[in-house]
Amino acid sequence: MRKFAFLAALVAALPLSMAFAQAAPPVTELGEGEGALDIIAWAGYIERGETDPAFDWVTSFEAETGCLVNVKTAATSDEMVALMNEGVFDLVTASGDASLRLIAGGRVQPVNVDLIPSWNTVDERLQEAPWHTVDTDGDGVAEHYGTPYQWGANVLAYNTEVFGDTVPSSWNVVFEEQTLPDGESNAGRVQAYDGPIYIADAALYLMHANPELGITNPYALDQDQFQAALDLLRGQRELVGRYWHDAFIQIDDFTNEGVAASSSWPFQVNLLQAAGEPIASVIPDEGATGWADTTMMHVNAPHPNCAYMWMEHSLSPQVQGDLAAWFGSVPSVPAACEGNALLGESGCEINGFGNFDQIAFWRTPVTACGDDRGDVCVPYYEWVTNFIAVIGGR
């Protein structure tokens, strides 16, 4: 019930449209570091060697800048938005389903990429990505609201002892009741992501399983398409053993609770495989949703100089490669794919560098469908309230 209360409070704070107020211009010069830096981040994104000494991109930054890093871990995009609304942090590693909400809500500020020397090394596919660039001042040129961090797919993780030599080729193993290759039902042995944006996973599956629905974008659903996705999720609820949002709890569930298959992040898969667990992952034939995360700066960041220093540090090939090796993600700086001892020569290929076009990256659903249907699509606040109903059995 505490979770439902948190989500209900979040709904009240959501912007009902994506109307963007004009933001103040970004800073034009930097000063000395303020000695501290507060970051909201996904689990595993900001490492200082405490989990594994080989993975540490904080200690060197602190030594070089004097900016002591404090990290607040968030488990979902909604939690990140709530934290940015309620508190004053410097930075957040926001996914695409949060970034536009933060911009529309006036919680983040545009950044001056001219003050970030490594900006020109960022993957060109991400430099002008619509989830972090918005023309808020009306001059016809989109402002940058952060620096790309990492990206990847929400993979289908599965237990190889359950599936044997059969690699699952469809998301139907988590959406439709069926007998798995070990002869047992999938009921109670699958998990689903615990966040409203998971409705897009259902929509992506329906794009292929029910093409008559006419879904072309899993984040732009009219009422009929939206209801079809909800119906699929209501049926899935009878199969789900747990809705996951904590990566480490999901790792424990795969290890000790008999989970056979679930949407997951490469981070969990990597740690499970490192621990010797019989887990593998795949992007099914339908493709996958995914995340392209942006380091965004709070509008009232108390340590702006340290924040700019971190954004530059985060784009170094060393940090990008080490993080990709640790998380199982893809660097936003292609140069990180070469010469990184932890990532290896084929690490970017393994992590999905070539899968960019197969991924439906998280976006904030809005009423504007982006096509000839006009403004009839279901906005995100309705995704939130309806997802609460689904996981509550309504």
Secondary structure as UniProt FT lines:
FT   HELIX           2..13
FT   STRAND          36..42
FT   TURN            43..44
FT   TURN            53..54
FT   HELIX           59..65
FT   STRAND          68..74
FT   HELIX           77..86
FT   STRAND          91..94
FT   HELIX           96..104
FT   TURN            105..106
FT   STRAND          108..109
FT   HELIX           113..115
FT   HELIX           117..121
FT   HELIX           124..127
FT   TURN            130..132
FT   STRAND          133..134
FT   STRAND          143..144
FT   STRAND          147..153
FT   STRAND          155..159
FT   HELIX           160..163
FT   TURN            164..165
FT   HELIX           172..175
FT   TURN            181..182
FT   TURN            187..188
FT   STRAND          190..193
FT   HELIX           196..198
FT   HELIX           199..209
FT   HELIX           211..213
FT   TURN            218..219
FT   HELIX           223..237
FT   TURN            238..239
FT   STRAND          240..244
FT   HELIX           247..256
FT   STRAND          261..264
FT   HELIX           266..274
FT   TURN            275..276
FT   STRAND          279..282
FT   TURN            285..286
FT   STRAND          288..298
FT   TURN            299..300
FT   HELIX           304..314
FT   HELIX           317..327
FT   STRAND          330..331
FT   HELIX           334..337
FT   TURN            341..343
FT   TURN            345..346
FT   HELIX           347..351
FT   HELIX           353..358
FT   STRAND          359..361
FT   TURN            372..373
FT   HELIX           380..391
FT   TURN            392..393
//
